[in-house]
Amino acid sequence: MNQRVRCATIDDAPDLARLAAVTFPLACPPGSTPADQQVFIDAVLSVERFTGYLTDPARLLLVAHDDAAPGPIGYTMLVEGEPADAEVRAAITLRPSVELSKCYVLPAHHGQGVASTLMAATLDAARRTGARGIWLGVNQLNSRAQGFYRRTGFVRVGTKHFQVGDRLEGDFVLELAL
């Protein structure tokens, strides 16, 4: 397996939207419905939205590839700037900070080191922003993701709410010093 990570380009928007549509539901809590998940995917993870993310100078998207796979197998998105969410602003302790907004790997590639390779590249990119810390929100019921972030060095510093369709979900806010 030959894994590599690169900065996404505008041409990656359709692949990122397809990847997001597959991976986002994996991070949702058991009570979330496919309809609620689809509302979120349509509103936040469409080709048009990824096109906007890729042209936003405050965002950086990275994609993971493997020679054996036809397209991207994972992606992350960093967002620079002070968090808009008041709960997050109150929870994080390191400033300036960058948000790890998205971190997903296709299920067929779980357990193959892709997430670790992608995270290492993402943390390197976050350090290059000059931020002192990186934060993320992870659903309180997503123990797999929480374990991965804990092994990476993130610690829980608070909670926040996250809207998925008609449901208001609870997230843990995790932070890591860069």
CORCOR-V143495 format. One record per backbone hydrogen bond with DSSP energy under -1.0 kcal/mol. NH is the residue of the N-H (numbers start at 1). CO is the residue of the C=O. E is the energy in kcal/mol with one decimal. If there is no record, write none. Layout:
NH_CO_E + NH_CO_E
This chain:
4_65_-2.0 + 6_63_-2.2 + 8_61_-3.1 + 12_9_-2.3 + 13_10_-1.5 + 16_12_-2.9 + 17_13_-2.4 + 18_14_-2.1 + 19_15_-2.7 + 20_16_-2.8 + 21_17_-2.2 + 22_18_-1.3 + 23_19_-2.5 + 24_20_-2.7 + 26_23_-1.0 + 27_24_-1.8 + 32_29_-1.9 + 37_33_-2.5 + 38_34_-2.4 + 39_35_-2.1 + 40_36_-1.8 + 41_37_-2.7 + 42_38_-3.0 + 43_39_-2.0 + 44_40_-3.0 + 45_41_-1.9 + 50_46_-2.6 + 51_47_-2.4 + 52_48_-2.0 + 53_49_-2.7 + 54_50_-2.6 + 59_56_-1.9 + 60_78_-1.9 + 62_76_-2.0 + 63_6_-2.8 + 64_74_-2.8 + 65_4_-2.9 + 67_2_-1.3 + 69_66_-2.2 + 73_64_-3.1 + 75_104_-2.4 + 76_62_-2.0 + 77_102_-1.9 + 78_60_-2.9 + 79_99_-2.2 + 80_58_-3.1 + 89_85_-2.5 + 90_86_-2.0 + 91_87_-1.2 + 92_88_-2.6 + 98_133_-1.9 + 99_79_-2.9 + 100_135_-3.4 + 101_77_-2.1 + 101_99_-1.1 + 102_77_-1.2 + 104_75_-2.5 + 106_73_-3.1 + 109_106_-2.2 + 110_107_-1.5 + 112_109_-1.3 + 117_113_-2.2 + 118_114_-3.0 + 119_115_-2.8 + 120_116_-2.4 + 121_117_-1.9 + 122_118_-2.2 + 123_119_-2.9 + 124_120_-2.0 + 125_121_-2.2 + 126_122_-2.5 + 127_123_-2.3 + 128_124_-1.7 + 129_126_-1.1 + 130_127_-1.7 + 132_96_-2.9 + 133_96_-1.4 + 134_176_-2.3 + 135_98_-2.1 + 136_174_-2.0 + 138_172_-2.3 + 140_170_-2.4 + 142_139_-1.7 + 143_141_-1.5 + 146_142_-2.2 + 147_143_-2.4 + 148_144_-2.0 + 149_145_-2.7 + 150_146_-2.6 + 151_147_-2.5 + 152_148_-1.5 + 154_149_-2.3 + 155_175_-2.5 + 157_173_-3.1 + 158_173_-1.2 + 160_171_-2.2 + 162_169_-2.2 + 164_167_-2.9 + 167_164_-2.2 + 169_162_-3.3 + 171_160_-3.1 + 172_138_-3.2 + 173_158_-2.9 + 174_136_-2.7 + 175_155_-2.6 + 176_134_-2.4 + 178_132_-2.8
